[in-house]
Amino acid sequence: MVLRGERPLPGISLGASEGSQLTRGLRRVRNAFSIAAFTLVLAACAGTGGSPSGDIFSSQPVEAPPQTANNIGGGQIRVGLILPLSAQGNAGIAAQSMKNAAELALNEFKDPNIQLLVKDDAGTPQGAQLAAQQAIDEGAELIVGPLFAQSVSAVGAVARTRNIPVIAFSTDASVATRGVYLLSFLPESDVRRIVDYAASRGKRSFAAMLPDNAYGGVVEAALQQEVARRGGRVVVLEKYSQDGARIAEAARRVAAAGSSVDSIFIADEADAVPQVVQALAANGVNPKRVQLLGTGLWDDPRIFSNTSLEGGWFAAPESAGFRSFAGRYRARYGNDPVRTATLSYDAVALVAALVKTQGAQRFSEQILTNSSGFAGIDGIFRFRSDGTSERGLSVLQVAPGGGRVVSPAPKSFTPGT
């Protein structure tokens, strides 16, 4: 799994009434109905992606308190919730926050007929496999979680033998498959959105500087595909390690492309992007004369406070939904949620809505992959038949004090696309 800073709804509305890296995250159907009629809404109560370091949590020695895997809710429909509650460090902290968010979703949904069977996988594939087997043996009709890519694969292997669908949180698209759906912030969604917007603004010649790691590899493939789809070209693409000399060398080669480039795509975290831009400027690239582009990893105060990045564009969820959710979470639990807690909230709220509206076919592939999709705290999303997901993201411009929306997130998907 990769967590973005890692990226509404006191319930579900059927009309009008009911309804990176992890360290950075700690800071900061159509089947007789359409998305307009089936929406997880902000209502009265009412970010981003992936980590450049891959499916790895920070190894800083942050102690997570021991957790007890108690079930949540007393409904008849049982759903497994698998999280690394006893894992050390940030993984355990994130897991507890996501468990709280799942509980909040049930509490805010009107009359949910659900019982969440909470299982601790300890952050290992072996633990995830055992947790999945236990949940299924106890009657789970669907599994929500886990977090890590290897654990998702282990859960999927168990669930597949019983035809149990999984909604997991990894942003490693390689573990998605039929019946194992990723409700997460996939880097591919960021790339598609920002390239589409840049092309709509006349950008055709792209340069790219990417970290030389798993995240950079995913972004590279997506960038090449999306630029070609829009009729543009990637003039130069350079990768770098987190070393000043390597960044400077890559910047020199990008700068050599000169006027043949009208935009530079930098897909990295907030602690690295300013260094990359500085290296480009030192080699004659004026960031005010070429359009800077980024991913949801740019949704960070350190980006907004850097004057050399002002005017840059990046794709991310709009923030209003998360702010509302965080306020409700804080009022109930006394602390701030991790950024990815919205994923477990949306997953559980979606499950509750399907239980309420879809009868015996509630978790069928046809229902889960309807092309109209669903809407949650971070905007609209839908699952593809291959298990990956698509999100409706906004495009923001870097400005002092925060990102300024220059292209709002779509409110609906086009059915059938």
C-alpha positions as CSV (number, residue, x, y, z in Angstrom):
1,M,0.0,0.0,0.0
2,V,1.0,3.6,-0.5
3,L,-0.6,6.2,1.6
4,R,-0.9,9.8,0.4
5,G,-0.8,12.6,3.0
6,E,-1.1,10.1,2.8
7,R,-6.0,11.7,0.2
8,P,-19.6,13.7,3.0
9,L,-21.8,12.7,4.9
10,P,-23.4,12.0,8.1
11,G,-25.1,9.2,6.2
12,I,-26.4,8.3,2.8
13,S,-28.9,10.4,0.8
14,L,-31.4,8.7,-1.4
15,G,-33.2,11.9,-2.0
16,A,-32.6,14.7,0.5
17,S,-32.7,13.6,4.1
18,E,-30.4,10.7,4.9
19,G,-27.5,11.0,4.0
20,S,3.3,9.6,0.5
21,Q,3.6,8.9,2.8
22,L,1.7,8.3,6.0
23,T,3.8,10.6,8.2
24,R,2.5,13.5,6.2
25,G,-1.0,12.1,6.5
26,L,-0.7,12.2,10.2
27,R,-0.2,16.0,9.8
28,R,-2.3,17.0,7.5
29,V,-25.1,1.9,-9.3
30,R,-26.3,2.7,-11.9
31,N,-28.7,-0.3,-11.3
32,A,-32.0,1.4,-11.2
33,F,-30.5,4.5,-9.7
34,S,-27.9,7.1,-10.6
35,I,-25.2,8.9,-8.6
36,A,-27.7,11.8,-8.1
37,A,-30.0,9.5,-6.3
38,F,-27.3,7.5,-4.5
39,T,-24.8,9.7,-2.9
40,L,-22.7,9.7,0.2
41,V,-23.4,13.3,0.9
42,L,-21.9,16.1,3.0
43,A,-25.4,17.3,4.0
44,A,-25.6,19.3,7.2
45,C,-22.3,18.0,8.7
46,A,-21.4,18.5,5.5
47,G,-7.1,15.0,-0.8
48,T,-4.1,12.4,-2.2
49,G,-1.4,10.0,-4.9
50,G,0.7,7.6,-3.1
51,S,3.9,7.7,-1.3
52,P,7.2,8.1,-3.3
53,S,8.8,5.5,-1.1
54,G,6.3,2.8,-2.1
55,D,4.2,0.6,0.1
56,I,6.2,1.4,3.2
57,F,5.4,3.3,6.4
58,S,7.8,5.5,8.2
59,S,10.1,3.6,10.4
60,Q,10.3,6.3,13.0
61,P,9.9,4.8,16.5
62,V,6.4,6.1,17.3
63,E,4.7,3.7,19.7
64,A,1.1,2.8,19.0
65,P,-1.0,1.7,22.0
66,P,-2.2,-1.9,22.2
67,Q,-5.5,-2.3,20.4
68,T,-8.5,-4.6,21.1
69,A,-10.3,-5.8,18.0
70,N,-13.9,-5.3,19.2
71,N,-16.8,-5.6,16.8
72,I,-18.8,-2.4,15.9
73,G,-22.5,-2.3,15.5
74,G,-25.2,-4.9,16.1
75,G,-26.8,-5.3,12.7
76,Q,-27.6,-8.6,10.9
77,I,-25.2,-8.1,7.9
78,R,-21.7,-8.9,8.9
79,V,-18.7,-7.2,7.2
80,G,-15.1,-7.8,8.0
81,L,-12.9,-4.8,8.8
82,I,-9.2,-5.7,8.7
83,L,-6.6,-3.2,9.9
84,P,-3.0,-3.4,11.4
85,L,-4.2,-2.3,14.8
86,S,-1.3,-3.8,16.8
87,A,1.4,-2.8,14.2
88,Q,4.2,-0.5,15.5
89,G,4.6,3.1,14.6
90,N,2.5,5.0,12.2
91,A,0.8,1.9,10.8
92,G,-0.9,1.3,14.2
93,I,-1.8,4.9,14.6
94,A,-3.4,5.1,11.2
95,A,-5.2,1.8,11.8
96,Q,-6.8,3.1,15.0
97,S,-7.9,6.3,13.2
98,M,-9.4,4.4,10.4
99,K,-11.2,2.1,12.8
100,N,-12.6,5.2,14.5
101,A,-13.7,6.6,11.2
102,A,-15.5,3.3,10.4
103,E,-17.3,3.6,13.7
104,L,-18.2,7.2,13.0
105,A,-19.7,6.2,9.6
106,L,-22.0,3.7,11.3
107,N,-23.0,6.1,14.0
108,E,-23.9,8.8,11.4
109,F,-25.8,6.5,9.1
110,K,-29.5,6.2,10.0
111,D,-30.4,2.7,11.2
112,P,-27.5,0.7,9.7
113,N,-28.2,-3.0,9.7
114,I,-24.4,-3.8,9.9
115,Q,-22.0,-5.4,12.3
116,L,-18.3,-4.7,11.6
117,L,-16.2,-7.7,12.5
118,V,-13.0,-5.9,13.5
119,K,-9.8,-8.0,12.9
120,D,-6.2,-7.1,13.6
121,D,-3.8,-8.3,10.9
122,A,-0.7,-6.9,12.8
123,G,0.5,-5.4,9.5
124,T,1.6,-8.8,8.0
125,P,0.3,-10.9,5.1
126,Q,0.1,-13.9,7.4
127,G,-2.0,-11.9,9.9
128,A,-4.2,-10.6,7.1
129,Q,-4.8,-14.1,5.8
130,L,-5.8,-15.3,9.2
131,A,-8.0,-12.3,9.9
132,A,-9.8,-12.8,6.5
133,Q,-10.5,-16.4,7.3
134,Q,-11.8,-15.6,10.7
135,A,-14.1,-12.9,9.4
136,I,-15.5,-15.1,6.6
137,D,-16.0,-18.0,9.1
138,E,-18.0,-15.6,11.3
139,G,-20.3,-14.8,8.4
140,A,-18.7,-11.7,6.7
141,E,-20.3,-11.0,3.3
142,L,-17.7,-8.4,2.4
143,I,-14.3,-7.4,3.7
144,V,-13.1,-3.8,4.1
145,G,-9.3,-3.4,4.3
146,P,-6.5,-4.1,4.7
147,L,-3.9,-1.4,4.2
148,F,-0.7,-3.0,2.9
149,A,-0.4,-4.3,-0.7
150,Q,0.9,-7.8,0.4
151,S,-1.8,-8.0,2.9
152,V,-4.4,-7.1,0.3
153,S,-3.2,-10.0,-1.9
154,A,-3.4,-12.4,1.0
155,V,-6.9,-11.4,1.9
156,G,-8.0,-11.5,-1.7
157,A,-6.7,-15.1,-2.1
158,V,-8.8,-16.2,0.9
159,A,-11.9,-14.2,-0.1
160,R,-11.8,-15.4,-3.7
161,T,-12.4,-19.0,-2.7
162,R,-15.7,-18.0,-1.0
163,N,-16.7,-15.3,-3.6
164,I,-16.4,-12.6,-1.0
165,P,-15.6,-9.1,-2.4
166,V,-13.0,-6.9,-0.8
167,I,-12.7,-3.1,-0.6
168,A,-9.1,-2.4,0.3
169,F,-7.0,0.7,0.9
170,S,-3.7,0.0,-0.9
171,T,-2.6,2.4,-3.6
172,D,-0.5,-0.2,-5.3
173,A,-2.7,-0.9,-8.4
174,S,-0.9,-4.2,-9.0
175,V,-2.9,-5.9,-6.2
176,A,-6.3,-4.8,-7.6
177,T,-8.1,-7.6,-9.4
178,R,-11.7,-8.7,-10.1
179,G,-13.4,-8.8,-6.7
180,V,-10.7,-6.9,-4.9
181,Y,-11.4,-3.2,-5.2
182,L,-9.1,-0.4,-4.2
183,L,-10.7,2.6,-2.5
184,S,-7.6,4.7,-2.3
185,F,-5.7,7.6,-3.9
186,L,-4.1,6.0,-7.0
187,P,-1.3,8.0,-8.6
188,E,-2.7,7.2,-12.0
189,S,-5.8,9.3,-11.2
190,D,-3.7,12.3,-10.4
191,V,-1.7,12.0,-13.6
192,R,-4.7,11.6,-15.8
193,R,-6.4,14.7,-14.3
194,I,-3.4,17.0,-14.4
195,V,-2.5,16.0,-18.0
196,D,-6.1,16.5,-19.1
197,Y,-6.2,19.9,-17.6
198,A,-2.8,21.0,-18.9
199,A,-3.7,19.8,-22.4
200,S,-6.9,21.8,-22.2
201,R,-4.8,24.8,-21.5
202,G,-2.7,24.3,-24.6
203,K,0.2,22.4,-23.0
204,R,1.6,19.8,-25.5
205,S,5.3,19.4,-24.7
206,F,6.1,17.8,-21.3
207,A,9.3,17.3,-19.4
208,A,9.3,15.3,-16.2
209,M,11.5,14.9,-13.1
210,L,10.5,11.8,-11.1
211,P,11.9,10.1,-8.0
212,D,13.8,6.9,-8.9
213,N,11.5,4.6,-6.8
214,A,8.3,2.6,-7.2
215,Y,6.1,5.6,-7.1
216,G,8.1,7.3,-9.8
217,G,7.8,4.1,-12.0
218,V,4.0,4.1,-11.7
219,V,3.8,7.8,-12.5
220,E,6.2,7.5,-15.5
221,A,4.0,4.8,-17.1
222,A,0.8,6.8,-16.4
223,L,2.4,10.0,-17.8
224,Q,3.5,8.5,-21.0
225,Q,0.1,6.9,-21.5
226,E,-1.9,10.1,-20.7
227,V,0.2,12.5,-22.7
228,A,0.0,10.2,-25.8
229,R,-3.7,10.0,-25.3
230,R,-4.0,13.8,-25.4
231,G,-1.8,14.1,-28.5
232,G,1.2,15.5,-26.7
233,R,4.7,14.3,-26.2
234,V,7.1,13.7,-23.4
235,V,10.2,15.5,-24.6
236,V,12.5,14.5,-21.7
237,L,12.0,12.4,-18.6
238,E,14.6,12.2,-15.9
239,K,14.7,10.2,-12.6
240,Y,16.7,11.1,-9.6
241,S,17.6,9.7,-6.2
242,Q,17.4,11.8,-3.0
243,D,20.9,13.1,-3.6
244,G,21.7,16.7,-4.4
245,A,24.2,15.8,-7.1
246,R,21.8,13.4,-8.8
247,I,19.0,16.0,-8.8
248,A,21.3,18.6,-10.3
249,E,22.4,16.2,-13.0
250,A,18.8,15.4,-13.9
251,A,17.9,19.1,-13.9
252,R,20.7,19.9,-16.3
253,R,19.4,17.4,-18.8
254,V,15.8,18.7,-18.5
255,A,17.0,22.3,-18.8
256,A,18.8,21.3,-22.1
257,A,15.4,20.8,-23.7
258,G,15.0,24.5,-23.5
259,S,12.1,26.1,-25.3
260,S,10.9,22.8,-26.7
261,V,9.1,22.2,-23.3
262,D,6.1,24.1,-22.1
263,S,5.5,22.3,-18.8
264,I,7.5,20.4,-16.3
265,F,5.9,17.6,-14.3
266,I,7.5,17.0,-10.8
267,A,5.9,14.1,-9.0
268,D,7.4,14.1,-5.5
269,E,6.8,15.1,-1.9
270,A,6.9,18.6,-0.5
271,D,10.4,18.1,1.0
272,A,11.9,17.3,-2.4
273,V,10.0,19.5,-4.9
274,P,11.6,22.8,-3.9
275,Q,15.0,21.3,-4.2
276,V,14.2,20.1,-7.7
277,V,12.8,23.5,-8.7
278,Q,15.9,25.1,-7.3
279,A,18.1,22.8,-9.4
280,L,16.1,23.6,-12.5
281,A,16.4,27.4,-11.9
282,A,20.2,27.0,-11.3
283,N,20.3,25.6,-14.9
284,G,18.4,28.4,-16.5
285,V,14.8,27.2,-16.2
286,N,12.5,30.1,-15.2
287,P,9.6,28.5,-13.3
288,K,7.5,31.5,-14.2
289,R,7.9,30.9,-17.9
290,V,7.2,27.2,-17.9
291,Q,4.2,25.6,-16.3
292,L,5.0,23.4,-13.2
293,L,2.8,20.4,-12.7
294,G,2.4,18.0,-9.7
295,T,0.4,15.3,-8.1
296,G,-1.6,15.3,-4.9
297,L,1.6,15.1,-2.9
298,W,1.8,18.8,-3.5
299,D,-1.2,19.3,-1.3
300,D,1.1,20.4,1.6
301,P,1.7,23.7,3.5
302,R,5.4,23.5,2.6
303,I,4.5,23.7,-1.1
304,F,2.2,26.7,-0.6
305,S,4.8,28.6,1.4
306,N,7.4,28.3,-1.3
307,T,7.3,31.3,-3.6
308,S,9.2,29.5,-6.5
309,L,6.2,27.1,-6.8
310,E,3.5,29.8,-7.0
311,G,1.3,29.2,-10.0
312,G,2.0,25.5,-10.2
313,W,-0.9,23.2,-10.9
314,F,-1.6,19.9,-9.2
315,A,-4.5,17.4,-8.9
316,A,-6.1,16.6,-5.6
317,P,-9.4,16.2,-3.8
318,E,-11.0,19.5,-2.7
319,S,-10.6,20.0,1.0
320,A,-14.1,21.0,2.3
321,G,-15.3,17.5,2.8
322,F,-12.2,16.5,4.8
323,R,-12.4,19.6,7.0
324,S,-16.0,18.8,7.9
325,F,-15.2,15.2,8.6
326,A,-12.2,16.1,10.7
327,G,-14.3,18.4,12.8
328,R,-16.9,15.7,13.5
329,Y,-14.1,13.2,14.2
330,R,-12.3,15.6,16.6
331,A,-15.5,16.2,18.5
332,R,-16.1,12.5,19.0
333,Y,-12.6,11.2,19.6
334,G,-10.7,14.2,20.9
335,N,-7.9,14.2,18.3
336,D,-7.3,14.7,14.6
337,P,-7.8,11.9,12.1
338,V,-5.1,10.7,9.7
339,R,-5.8,12.0,6.2
340,T,-6.6,8.5,5.0
341,A,-9.3,8.0,7.6
342,T,-11.8,9.2,5.0
343,L,-11.2,6.0,3.1
344,S,-12.6,3.7,5.8
345,Y,-15.4,6.2,6.5
346,D,-16.5,6.2,2.8
347,A,-16.1,2.4,2.5
348,V,-18.4,1.7,5.5
349,A,-20.9,4.4,4.5
350,L,-21.0,2.9,1.0
351,V,-21.6,-0.6,2.5
352,A,-24.3,0.7,4.7
353,A,-26.1,2.3,1.8
354,L,-25.9,-0.8,-0.3
355,V,-27.3,-2.9,2.5
356,K,-30.2,-0.4,2.9
357,T,-31.0,-0.2,-0.8
358,Q,-29.9,-3.2,-2.8
359,G,-31.2,-6.3,-1.1
360,A,-29.6,-9.7,-1.8
361,Q,-27.5,-8.3,-4.6
362,R,-26.0,-5.6,-2.5
363,F,-22.3,-6.6,-2.9
364,S,-22.5,-8.0,-6.4
365,E,-20.0,-7.0,-9.0
366,Q,-22.7,-5.3,-11.0
367,I,-23.6,-3.1,-8.1
368,L,-20.0,-2.3,-7.0
369,T,-18.8,-1.4,-10.5
370,N,-21.8,0.6,-11.7
371,S,-20.5,3.3,-14.0
372,S,-22.3,6.2,-12.3
373,G,-20.2,5.6,-9.3
374,F,-20.6,7.0,-5.8
375,A,-19.7,10.2,-3.9
376,G,-17.9,10.5,-0.6
377,I,-15.9,12.8,1.5
378,D,-13.2,13.3,-1.1
379,G,-15.5,13.5,-4.0
380,I,-16.9,11.1,-6.6
381,F,-15.3,7.7,-7.1
382,R,-16.1,4.4,-8.9
383,F,-14.7,1.0,-9.1
384,R,-13.6,-0.6,-12.4
385,S,-14.1,-4.3,-13.1
386,D,-10.3,-4.9,-12.7
387,G,-10.4,-3.6,-9.1
388,T,-8.8,-0.2,-9.7
389,S,-10.8,2.9,-9.0
390,E,-11.3,6.3,-10.6
391,R,-11.7,9.5,-8.7
392,G,-13.1,12.9,-9.7
393,L,-10.3,15.3,-8.7
394,S,-10.0,19.1,-8.8
395,V,-7.0,21.0,-10.1
396,L,-5.5,23.5,-7.8
397,Q,-3.0,26.2,-8.2
398,V,-0.3,26.8,-5.7
399,A,-0.9,30.1,-3.9
400,P,0.2,31.6,-0.6
401,G,-2.0,30.1,2.2
402,G,-3.2,27.1,0.2
403,G,-4.3,25.6,-3.1
404,R,-6.7,27.7,-5.2
405,V,-9.2,25.7,-7.2
406,V,-8.7,26.5,-10.9
407,S,-10.8,23.5,-12.2
408,P,-13.4,22.1,-9.9
409,A,-13.8,18.4,-9.4
410,P,-16.6,16.9,-11.5
411,K,-19.9,16.2,-9.7
412,S,-20.7,13.0,-11.7
413,F,-19.2,10.5,-14.0
414,T,-20.5,9.8,-17.5
415,P,-22.3,6.4,-17.3
416,G,-20.8,3.8,-19.5
417,T,-17.4,5.5,-19.8
